[in-house]
Amino acid sequence: MSTATLSPRTRHRKPRKKYGADYIAPSPYTLRAALANGDIWTKLSIVVFGLGNLVHKQIVKGLLLLAGEIGFICFMIFSGAKNLSKLPGLGDQVQGQVQDADGFWHYTAGDNSVVILLYGVATIVFCIVFVLWWYMSIRSAYKAQCEAQANNGRANSFVDDIHELANQRAWVTLMFLPVLGILVFTVLPLIFMISMAFTDYDHNHLVLFDWTGFDAFKQVFSNSGSTVSARLFLSVLGWTLVWAVFATFLNFFLGMFLAMIINRKTTHGKGFWRAIFSMSIAVPQFVSLLVMSQMLQQQGAINRLLQSWGWIDSPLPFLTDATWARVTVIIVNLWIGIPYTIMQITGILQNIPAELYEAAKIDGANWWQTFIKITMPYIFFVLTPYLITTFTGNVNNFNVIYLLTQGAPTPVGDSAGKTDLLITWLYKLTVDKNDYNLGAVIGIMTFIVLAVVSLVTYRSTGSYKNEEGFQ
């Protein structure tokens, strides 16, 4: 089609950007632009943070950037450099004792490798934050230079920056505290835990330990040890995945079934039935689990009742036999998880557009076709992220397993029981056996398994591919 055949409105329309009409171009205040086009004050801000802002009369911002630099330098002089210097060796001075002139013994403090590792990791994180602060200082100085050139020598004031953070860049303000919390309470402990996996921090080296490379990984993935071995790891991993699949999808499908029954037009007392299931949520989970654990013991209430009724001759091994224990924890978990699923799916069922059901009824679809073509796709579209997080939570479901069975039954000589998940096994290796390096390896492998499963599953779902809405 030639240009002459287009209407004037179409002919003069600007071509759409590659990423759509709402595409926002990247910020021009980059490090490369600052180094190429910045004035002398901008380039001096590489060494003296905030200098470019102070020159352009952004006093508060300049002083804040300069204070950050001075604070980091003071930290490195008084503590940070020492922390980094001890990190390669993790300390070598043992606790000693010295006798004074009066014959009394005094203890001299030695090194503690855990403290050295923690402070060293924290110092490295601070150094990374300082690099980001340095980048922000140069970028801010160049931005002040550009604003001064565009506004007759006047850069935005601190009040203007606050106004921008409350409006155009409100997302920065709102995300600052959550990101800071993730950095302090998630990223830093995660790096610290990963570092432990490359040391010999075990029950034989609780105060002073050293870097050992991949020795802990070799121990986990070999069959030479009785405490941890490849056979035991694969056994626990296999049961963990089986447990997570059953605990997730049994709760989901049974909860969906009950929610649909309650939501039917012919069901009377909908509020009463929903309240009944909600009451189980009101009871603290650990209370329910501890009560169930006592009731399922060999001499517990359930076995006593069954024997008194003459249904069984001897106690059933709910928690003492491996197969019985695994089935038991899955069934008990239904009591914990189904009420949450009912609440979730009830909200979704009540929000499915009625027009979809009306159109299906006009087309002659039966109840099964309506369920397969409308109800199920809608539920899965909305709840796929919830299912993934539930699966992840069940892999790390410490409460149900530990409060019910504590991982039992446990074979003699092994560190993991037949109902132990990776998370409860990790707990036993660290808290009970003090093998923190092996526990760190198990934690890393758990993270890898969950990350791969979650990312692959989520990226292949409609919730990720079609975020705009349900078709």
N, C-alpha and C positions, 0 to 999 in steps of 0.2 A: 504494500500500500504506500503510495507516495505521500509526501508532506502536504501537497495541495489538496488532497481529499480529506484531510483531517479538519475537524472543527477548530475555530480559533482557540477555544478553551483547551482542547487537547493538544494543539500545536505548541502552545506556550507553557504547557505544564512542565515543571521541573522534574528531571528524572529522579525516581525514588532511590534513596540510599540503599546500600547493599543489605543493611540489617533492618530495614523497615523505616516507617515514617517517624518513629519515636527514637531513632538512633541518636545518641549523643557522642560527639567527637571526643577523642581523648584530650585530656588537659594539656595545654602547650607548655606548662611549667615543669619541664622534665630536667633531669640532671644533664643530659646532653645539650639541651637548649641553653641551660644556665652556663655551662662551661664554654659554649660557642659564642653566645651573645651577651653574656653578663658583663656588667661594668666591673671596675676594680673592687668596689665594695661587695659585690656579689661573690667574686672570686676569693676575696679575703674571708668571706663567711665560711669558706672551707676550713679555715684554721680557727677563727674566732666566731663562734656561733652567735647569730643574731646581729652581727655588725651591720649587715645590709639593712636590716629592719630599723636599727637605731638611727642610721644615717637618714633614712626616709621617714623619721619621726614616728615609727611604730614602737614606742618605748616599752610598753608592757610586753608585747610579743617578743621583742628583742631581748629583754631582761629574762624572760622565761626560758628562751632558748640558751642564753648564756649560762643561766643558773643550772640547767641540765648538764651542760658541758663541765662546769666547775664541779658539780656534785659527782659526776662520773670520775673525773680526775682524782678527786679526794678519795673516793671509794677505792680506786685502783692503788693509790699510794699507801693507804692505811690497811687495806684488807685484800683487795682483789688480786694484786700481784702475788701476794703470799699464797692465796688460795690456788692460783694457777700453777705456781712453782711446786706445790706439793701434790698436785693432781697426777703427774706421771708415775710417781712412786707410791702414792696413797699412804705415805707415812712409814717410818721404820723405827721410831723411838718407842721402846716398851716402857711400861710403868716400872719405876724403880723405888728403892727405899734408901734413905741416908740416915746415919746415926749422928746426932749432934754431940756436943761436948758433954752434955749431962747424961748421955747414954740412951736418950729416947730416939725412937725410929720415926722418921717422917717420910711419907710417900711423895714421890715426884711424879707429876702427871706425864703420861705418855701420849702418843698419837692415837687418834681414833679414826680408822679408815672410813667409817660411815659418815662422820662429820666432814672429813676432808672431801669425800666424793660429793656429798650434798652441796657444800660451799663451792666446790669447783664447778659443778654443773650449773649452779645458780649464777656464778660469775660469767660463765660462757653465755648464758642466756642474757645477762645484763649487757655483755659486749655486743650481742646481736641487736638488742634494743637500742644501744648507743649508735650503732651503724644506721639504723632507721631514723634516729633522732638527727644524725648528721645529714642524712639525705633530706629530711624535712626542713632543716635549717637552710640548706642551699636552695631548695625549691621555694621556700618562703621569701628568702632574700631576692630571688629573681622575680617572683610574683610582685613584690613591693616595688622593684625597679620598673616593671612593665606598667603597673598601676600609676606610678608617678609620671612616667612618660606620657600616658594617655590622659591624665587629669591635671595637666599643668603643674606638675611637681608635687601633687598630693596623692599619697597612697591611702588605702582604706585604713580607718582607725580601728582600735580594739573593739569599740562599740559596733562598728560595721561588721567585723568578723563574728562577734557574738550573734548579731542579727542574722548573718548568713548561716551560722551553725544551727540556729533555731528555725530556719525556713528552708532555703535551697539545699543546704547540706545537713538537714535534720537527721538523716540516716547515720551520719558520722557520730552525732551526739548520742543517739539512742543505742548505737552498737558499741560504744566505747566501753562501758562497764561490763557487758556480757563478754566481749573479747578479752578484756583484762582478766575477768574471772576464769575464762578458759585457759589463758596463758599461765596464771598462777596456780590454779587448782587442777588442771588437766595436763597441759603440755609439760610443765616443769616436773611434776611427779612421774610422767611417762618417760621422759628422758632419763631421770634418775633410776627408774626401774629397769629400763633397757640397759643402762650402763652396768647394773649389777650382774647381768647375764654374762659379762665378759671378765668376771673376777672369780676368785675362789672363796667368796663370802658364804661359808657353810658353818655347820656346827663345830668344826675344828678351827675355824678362823673367825671368831665373833668380834674381835677387837681390831686386830691387824690382818689385813688381807691384801692381795696384790692382783694385778691384771694377769689373766691367764688366756686371753684370746677366746677361741671357740671351744675350749675344753669342756665347758658345761653343755654346749650343744652336742658335742661328741658323746658325752655321757648319756644324754637323753635319747639320742638316736642310735645307740648301740645296745647290745644285749648282754653287756658284761657285768652290769650292776643289778642288785636286787631291789634297791630302793627306787630307782628310776631306770627304765629301759625302753627301747623302741617298742617291744611287745606290749608293755604296760601302757605306754603313751597311746598307741593305736587302739588298744582296747577301751581306754577311757574316752578317747576322741570319738570312736564309733558309737559308744553308748550315749555320749553327749549329743551327737547329731540325731540319733534315734529318739532320745528323750525330747529334744527341741521340736522335732517334726510332730510327734504325737501330741505333746503338750500344747503346741500352737494350733494345729489344724483340728484336733478333737474339740478343743474349746471353741474354736471358730464355728465349725459346722453344727455342733450340738447347740451352741448358743444361738446361732442363726435359726435353727429349727424351732427352738423354744420361742424366740422372739417373733417369728412368723405366726406361730400358733396363737400367741397372746394377741398379736396385732390383727387377727382375722375379725371380720365384722360379726361373726356368729359367736365369738368368745365373750362370755359375760365376766364382769369383774376384772377388767384389764388392770385397773389401778391396784387392786388387791394383789394380783399375781406379780406385778412389777415390784410392789413393795416387799413381798416375801423374798424375792431374789436380792433386792437392795439391802435387806437386813443382814445378809451374810457378808456384804461389803463393810457394813458398819462395825462388825466384830474385828478387832486387830488380827492380822494374818498370823502372827506368831502364836497368839492364843489358840486359834483353831488348830494349828499344826501341832502344838505341844499336846493338846487334848487328844487329837487323833493318834499321835504317837503312843500315848499311854493306853488308849483303848485297843490298839492293835498289837500290844505285846502278847507274849505267850500266855500270861495270866491276866490279860486285860479284859475289859468289859465285854468285848465282842466275842472272844473265844469262850468266856464263861457262859454267856447267854446261849450260844450255839450248843455247848455241851449240856447245859441244863435242859434245853429243849429236845435233846437226843438226836440232833442233826449230825453231830460229829463225835467221834470217840476220843480223839486227841486234839490238842490245839493246832490250829492252822498256822503255818510258818509265814505269816504276813511280812515280817521284817527280818527273818532269819535265813530264808532260802533266797538265792540270787534272783531266780525268775519271779517268784512271788513278790519279792521286794520291789523289783522294777515295775511290775504291773501295778502294785499297790500305790507307789508314788505317782504314777500317771493318773490313776483313778482319783486319788485324793486331790490332785492338782485341778481336776475338773470342778471340784467344789469351790476352789479358790478363783478360777478364771472365768467360768461360764457367766456369772452375774455381770462382769464387766463387758463381755461380748454382747449380752442381751441389751444392756444400756446403749452400747454403740450402735448396734444394728437397728434397734427400735427408732432411734433418731433418724437414721438413714431411710428406713421404710416409710416413715411419716413425711419425708421430704421428697420422695420420688414423684415427679410430675404426674398428676392424674391423667393428663392428656395421653401419655404413653399407653396406659392401660386401656383407655377408651378406644384409641386407635387399634390396639391389638384385638379388642373384643369385636370391633366392627369388621376387622379382617378375618374373623373366625378362629382366632388362636385359642387353644385350650389352656388350662392352668399350667401345664408343664411347659408348653412353648412360651407362655408369658414369663414363667420363672426363668427359663434358660436364656431368653432373648432380651429381657428387660431387667428383672430384679437382680439376678446374679451379676451381669456385667456392671450394673450401677453400683452394687455393693463392693465388688472388687475394685472398681475404679476409685472409689472413695477410700476404701480401707487397705489398699495395698501398702502404703507407707506404715500404717498401723500394724499390719501383719509382719512386716519386716522388722519393726522395732520390737514386736512381741517375740518373734523368733530370736532376736538378739538377746532380749531379756531372759528368755528361757535357757539359752546357752549359759548365761551367767546367773541362773536362778539359784542362788545360794540358800535362801531361806527354806524352800520346800524340801530340798534334799537334806540339808544339815539338821534341820529341826525334826524331821521325820526319822531319818535313819543314821545320820552322821556318816553316810557313805557305806554303812555296813550292808551285808556281811563282808568282812575284810579277810582275804586269804592271809595265812601266816607268812611273814617275811616280805610282804608287799606293802607299799605305802598308800595304795589306793584300794578302795573297796569296790564291790560290784555295782553300787549305785552312785559312786562318786562321779561328779562332773569335773571338767577341767578346773572350774573355779573352786570347788571344794577340795580338790586335790592340791591346787596351788596353796590354799589355806593351810592344809596339813603340812605341806613341805616347809612352809615359812614359820607358822606359829607353833606347830607341834614339834617339828624336826629341826628347825633353824637352818635349813638349806635354802638360803635366800637366792643364791645364784640359779639353782635349779627351778625354783619358783618363778624367777624372772623369765627363764626360757619358756616355761609353760605359759606365762602371761603373754609373751611375744607371739607364740604360736596361736593362742586364742584370738589375739587381735588380728592376726593375718587371716585366719579362717573366717572370722566375722566380717572383716572388711571386704574380702573377696565375695562372699555369699551376698552380702547386703548390696554392694555396688552392682554386681552383675545382675542380680534379681531386679533391683529397682530400675536400672537403665533399660530393661527389656519390657517394662510395664507401660500401660496406657497413662498412668498417673505422671510418668516422666515425659513420655513422647507427646502427649496431648494435654498440656497444662491449662489450656484455655477453657475446656469444658468437656462434658460427656456427650458423645455422639450416639 
